[in-house]
Amino acid sequence: MNLVSTSSIRNYLERLPVSLKIIIKARLWTAIGSGGVLYLSPIIFNNLGFSAEQIGSGITTAAFAGITTRIVTGYLLDKKYSYTKTIKVACLIAIISDYVLLNSESYLAYLLGQFFLGAAAGIYWPSIELAVPLSCNNKVNSNEAYPLARSADAIGVTLGVLTGTIGTYFGSPRVIYIIDIICMAYIFYMLKCNTEGSTNRSNLKISNKAENTKKRPFKLLNFNWILELAPLLSLTLFVTGVMSLIQTILPLDLVNGGVIRPPFIEQRVASLLTFKLILIAILQWPVGYFIRHKTSSFKFKLCLLLLLIGFILLSLSNFLFNGHITIIIAFIPLSIALCIFLPSASDAIIKSSPKEYRGSAIALYSQCFGISSLTIPWLAGKLIDNYNTAIQVWLIVSLACLFLIPICKKIK
């Protein structure tokens, strides 16, 4: 007996506004293109002889570029600049980065490609995140829309990494950059032909306390909203740092091997990462649907506890000859934790910020992705180079999960 009939799913999808469907479609194709680039680039340049520190410094360069472009993008979005225009600019810059990385053989060329990649991400993420609530209506609110959007991200990334993994088996791992160029070109064309909702901000109907801040003095409105977001932004810095470690350091950990665990070949690493992404793709919408009415405090506490379990398991895998089994088990709590955090944090940022500053709030939230990537991969890369294992990284992150749990009660 089917729990959810095909007709009910069709009716649910028909409720979605056309503009939201376009945004979800754009996120899907973006994720397909960028998935392989984000997860498999470290392996490609590791095979060229780059050290973990050099690869981490490339991520830092991308983060630096993203920090700058996020500030400008948030300002433009607050000034009612069309999010479709900023997304199209991001697509063009991403194409440039793909071309540079496709032909990179030197460290300098790698850094240049990462710089353009980070700049594109800094423009894209605030725009696409704000586009979700702007595309909602009275039938579908942001509580439902963000899990759908994140599901599109997860499915797209999984398909992108899977395609890249197939490329590694055929000796053509750099096919990921060609795929991303094709995806970016398609998104540019799609948004050019479908601009419904891109400038119509009247669809944004979100009930929150921030709506009543219009009566407050201007100075309070201008500064207090940032202070109120501080606990959530602090947690976001940590979790986005965790995501950066999973994207860049985990593949290197698997390639280099653990204390006892033997190193994995490139194809096996890509297969394990694909499995993790498939888990997220399968779990994202069900998890998001289940927690949609839970309090933010509950959501984020559960997220940290699951991350703690996952990183303890990653640490233990270093001492096991068949550590890949423990790694696969660790992917389950790690995947559920990310499925909880991503839609919950985006929705919480929107609902906790004043309407006239939502562009800046989303940019500030997205900025956490860039800031956490600015130093964490580089520091983690140095630890791996010095100790030839990532066990210290996973133990440090586990302790951080414990210390951050009390901060969750301050998030509304």
C-alpha positions in Angstrom: 0.0 0.0 0.0 1.5 3.3 -1.1 1.8 5.9 1.7 1.8 8.7 -0.8 -0.1 8.2 -4.0 1.0 9.5 -7.4 -2.0 11.8 -7.6 -1.4 13.4 -4.2 2.2 14.1 -5.2 1.0 15.6 -8.5 -1.6 17.8 -6.7 1.2 18.9 -4.3 3.5 19.9 -7.1 0.6 21.7 -8.9 0.2 24.0 -5.8 3.7 25.3 -6.3 3.9 28.8 -7.9 5.5 28.8 -11.4 8.3 31.1 -10.2 9.2 28.7 -7.4 9.3 25.8 -9.8 11.7 27.8 -12.0 13.9 28.5 -9.0 13.9 24.8 -7.9 14.8 23.8 -11.4 17.6 26.3 -11.5 19.0 25.0 -8.2 18.8 21.4 -9.5 20.9 22.2 -12.6 23.3 24.4 -10.7 23.9 21.6 -8.2 24.5 19.0 -11.0 27.2 21.3 -12.5 28.8 22.3 -9.2 28.5 19.0 -7.4 31.4 17.4 -9.2 33.5 20.5 -9.1 33.2 20.9 -5.4 33.7 17.3 -4.3 36.1 16.0 -7.0 38.4 19.0 -7.6 40.6 18.1 -4.5 41.1 14.6 -5.9 42.0 15.9 -9.4 44.7 18.4 -8.1 45.9 15.9 -5.5 46.8 13.6 -8.4 48.7 16.5 -10.0 51.0 16.5 -6.9 49.5 19.4 -5.0 49.8 19.1 -1.2 46.8 19.2 1.1 47.9 22.7 2.2 48.0 23.9 -1.4 44.5 22.5 -2.1 43.2 24.0 1.1 44.7 27.4 0.2 42.7 27.2 -3.1 39.5 26.8 -1.1 40.6 29.8 1.0 41.1 31.9 -2.1 37.6 31.0 -3.3 36.3 31.9 0.1 38.0 35.3 0.0 36.5 36.1 -3.4 33.1 35.0 -2.2 33.2 37.2 0.9 33.6 40.3 -1.3 30.9 39.4 -3.8 28.4 38.5 -1.1 28.6 42.0 0.5 27.8 43.6 -2.9 25.1 41.1 -3.8 23.3 41.6 -0.4 23.3 45.3 -0.9 21.9 45.0 -4.4 19.1 42.7 -3.3 18.1 45.1 -0.5 17.8 47.8 -3.2 15.3 45.5 -5.0 17.7 44.5 -7.7 16.4 41.5 -9.6 17.7 38.2 -8.3 17.5 36.7 -11.8 20.1 39.2 -13.0 22.5 38.4 -10.2 22.1 34.7 -10.8 22.9 35.1 -14.5 26.0 37.1 -13.6 27.1 34.2 -11.3 26.6 31.7 -14.2 28.9 33.7 -16.5 31.6 33.9 -13.8 31.3 30.2 -13.1 31.8 29.4 -16.7 35.1 31.4 -16.6 36.2 29.5 -13.5 35.4 26.1 -15.2 37.4 27.0 -18.2 40.5 28.0 -16.1 40.3 24.9 -13.9 39.8 22.6 -16.9 43.1 23.8 -18.3 45.0 24.2 -15.0 48.3 22.5 -14.5 50.1 24.9 -12.2 49.3 26.1 -8.7 48.8 29.7 -9.8 46.2 28.7 -12.4 44.5 26.5 -9.8 44.3 29.6 -7.5 42.9 31.7 -10.3 40.2 29.2 -11.1 39.3 28.9 -7.4 39.1 32.7 -7.2 36.5 32.9 -10.0 34.6 29.9 -8.5 34.3 31.7 -5.2 33.2 34.9 -6.7 30.4 33.1 -8.6 29.3 31.3 -5.4 29.2 34.6 -3.5 26.8 36.1 -6.0 24.7 33.0 -6.6 23.9 31.8 -3.0 22.4 35.0 -1.5 20.4 35.5 -4.7 19.0 31.9 -5.0 18.3 31.7 -1.2 16.3 34.9 -1.2 14.5 33.8 -4.4 12.8 30.9 -2.5 10.6 33.0 -0.2 10.1 35.6 -2.9 8.6 32.9 -5.0 6.2 31.6 -2.4 2.5 32.4 -2.1 -0.4 31.9 0.3 -0.6 28.2 -0.6 3.1 27.4 -0.2 5.2 29.1 2.5 9.0 29.1 3.1 8.6 26.2 5.6 7.7 23.9 2.7 9.7 25.6 0.0 13.2 25.4 1.6 13.1 21.6 2.0 12.1 21.3 -1.6 14.8 23.7 -2.7 17.4 21.8 -0.6 16.2 18.5 -2.0 16.8 19.9 -5.5 20.3 20.8 -4.4 21.0 17.4 -2.9 19.7 15.5 -5.9 21.7 17.7 -8.3 24.9 17.4 -6.3 24.5 13.6 -6.2 24.0 13.4 -10.0 27.0 15.7 -10.6 29.3 13.7 -8.4 28.0 10.5 -9.9 28.8 11.7 -13.4 32.2 12.9 -12.2 32.8 9.5 -10.6 32.0 7.8 -13.9 34.5 10.1 -15.5 37.2 9.0 -13.1 36.7 5.4 -14.1 37.2 6.3 -17.8 40.3 8.4 -17.0 38.5 11.7 -17.6 37.9 13.3 -14.2 38.0 16.9 -15.6 34.7 16.2 -17.4 33.1 17.8 -14.4 34.2 21.3 -15.6 32.6 20.7 -19.0 29.4 19.5 -17.4 29.3 22.6 -15.2 29.8 24.9 -18.2 26.8 23.2 -20.0 24.6 23.5 -16.9 25.5 27.2 -16.3 24.7 28.0 -19.9 21.4 26.2 -19.7 20.4 28.1 -16.4 21.3 31.4 -18.1 19.1 30.6 -21.0 16.2 29.4 -18.7 16.2 32.5 -16.5 16.4 34.7 -19.6 13.2 33.1 -20.9 11.4 32.8 -17.6 11.6 35.9 -15.4 8.2 35.6 -13.7 8.5 36.6 -10.0 12.1 38.0 -10.3 11.1 41.5 -9.5 7.7 41.0 -7.9 8.4 41.2 -4.2 4.8 41.3 -3.2 4.7 37.5 -3.0 6.9 37.5 0.1 4.4 37.0 3.0 6.2 35.7 6.0 4.8 36.2 9.5 7.4 37.0 12.0 8.3 39.5 14.7 10.5 41.4 12.3 7.4 42.7 10.4 6.6 44.9 13.4 10.0 46.5 13.6 8.9 49.3 11.2 7.6 51.2 14.3 11.0 51.0 16.0 13.6 53.8 15.7 15.8 53.5 12.7 19.0 52.9 14.7 17.5 50.0 16.5 16.3 48.5 13.3 19.7 49.0 11.7 21.7 47.3 14.4 19.6 45.0 16.6 18.6 42.6 13.9 22.3 41.6 13.5 22.7 41.0 17.2 19.6 38.9 17.3 21.0 36.7 14.5 24.4 36.3 16.2 23.7 32.8 17.8 22.3 31.4 14.5 25.2 32.9 12.6 27.7 31.5 15.0 26.2 28.0 14.6 26.2 28.5 10.8 29.9 29.3 10.8 30.6 26.0 12.5 28.3 23.8 10.4 29.4 25.4 7.1 33.0 24.8 8.3 32.0 21.1 8.8 30.5 21.0 5.3 33.8 22.5 3.9 35.8 19.8 5.7 33.5 17.1 4.3 33.9 18.5 0.8 37.7 19.0 0.8 39.4 17.2 3.7 37.4 14.0 3.9 38.5 13.0 0.3 42.1 13.6 1.2 41.7 11.6 4.4 40.4 8.7 2.5 43.1 8.9 -0.2 45.9 9.2 2.4 44.6 6.5 4.7 44.3 6.5 8.5 46.4 5.2 11.4 45.6 1.6 10.5 43.0 2.1 7.7 44.7 1.7 4.3 44.5 4.4 1.7 41.7 4.2 -0.9 42.1 4.5 -4.6 40.6 7.5 -6.4 37.6 5.5 -7.8 36.7 4.1 -4.3 36.8 7.6 -2.7 34.5 9.0 -5.4 32.1 6.0 -4.9 32.0 6.6 -1.1 31.3 10.3 -1.6 28.6 9.5 -4.1 27.0 7.2 -1.6 26.9 10.0 1.0 25.3 12.4 -1.4 22.7 9.8 -2.4 21.8 9.5 1.3 21.3 13.3 1.5 19.3 13.3 -1.7 17.0 10.6 -0.4 16.6 12.0 3.2 16.5 15.7 2.5 12.8 16.1 1.9 11.5 13.5 4.4 13.7 15.0 7.2 12.7 18.5 6.2 9.0 17.6 6.2 9.3 15.9 9.6 10.9 18.8 11.4 9.1 21.6 9.7 7.0 22.4 12.8 9.7 21.7 15.4 11.3 24.6 17.3 14.6 26.0 16.0 16.3 25.0 19.3 15.3 21.4 18.9 16.3 21.3 15.3 19.8 22.6 15.9 20.5 20.6 19.0 19.6 17.4 17.2 21.8 18.5 14.3 24.8 18.9 16.6 24.3 15.6 18.3 24.1 13.8 15.0 27.3 15.6 13.8 29.0 14.5 17.1 28.1 10.8 16.5 29.3 11.0 12.8 32.7 12.5 13.6 33.3 10.1 16.4 32.7 7.3 14.0 35.1 8.9 11.4 37.7 9.1 14.1 37.3 5.4 15.0 37.6 4.4 11.4 41.3 5.4 11.5 42.0 2.5 13.8 40.2 -0.2 11.8 41.6 -2.0 8.8 38.1 -2.2 7.4 37.4 1.4 8.4 35.4 2.0 5.2 32.5 0.2 6.9 32.6 2.6 9.9 32.8 5.5 7.4 29.7 4.4 5.6 27.9 4.1 9.0 29.1 7.6 9.9 27.6 9.0 6.7 24.1 8.3 8.1 24.1 10.7 11.1 26.2 13.2 9.2 23.7 13.2 6.3 20.7 13.6 8.5 22.4 16.4 10.4 22.9 18.4 7.2 19.4 17.7 6.1 18.2 19.2 9.3 20.4 22.3 9.3 20.3 23.6 5.7 16.6 24.3 5.2 16.1 25.2 8.9 18.9 27.8 9.0 17.7 29.4 5.7 14.1 29.7 7.0 15.2 30.9 10.4 17.3 33.7 8.9 14.4 34.9 6.7 11.9 34.8 9.6 14.2 36.5 12.1 15.3 39.5 10.0 13.5 42.7 9.1 11.8 42.7 5.7 13.9 45.6 4.3 17.2 43.9 5.3 16.5 40.4 4.2 18.9 40.6 1.3 21.7 41.6 3.6 20.6 39.0 6.2 20.7 36.2 3.6 24.1 37.6 2.3 25.4 37.6 5.9 24.2 34.0 6.4 25.7 33.0 3.1 28.9 34.8 4.2 29.3 32.2 6.8 30.0 29.7 4.1 32.8 31.8 2.8 34.3 32.8 6.1 34.4 29.2 7.4 36.1 28.1 4.2 38.6 30.9 4.5 40.8 29.2 7.1 39.3 25.8 8.1 40.4 23.8 5.0 43.8 25.4 5.1 44.4 24.6 8.8 43.0 21.1 8.4 45.3 20.6 5.4 48.3 21.6 7.5 47.3 19.1 10.2 47.1 16.3 7.5 50.5 17.3 6.1 52.1 17.3 9.6 50.5 14.1 10.9 49.6 12.2 7.7 46.1 11.5 9.1 42.9 13.6 9.7 42.0 12.0 13.0 43.0 15.2 14.9 40.6 17.2 12.7 37.6 14.9 13.4 38.4 14.9 17.2 38.5 18.7 17.3 35.2 19.0 15.4 33.6 16.5 17.8 34.6 18.6 20.9 33.3 21.7 19.2 29.9 20.0 18.7 29.6 19.5 22.5 30.6 23.1 23.3 28.1 24.5 20.8 25.0 22.7 22.0 24.1 25.3 24.7 24.0 28.1 22.1 21.0 26.4 20.5 18.6 27.5 23.2 19.3 31.2 22.2 18.1 30.6 18.6 14.4 31.6 18.2 
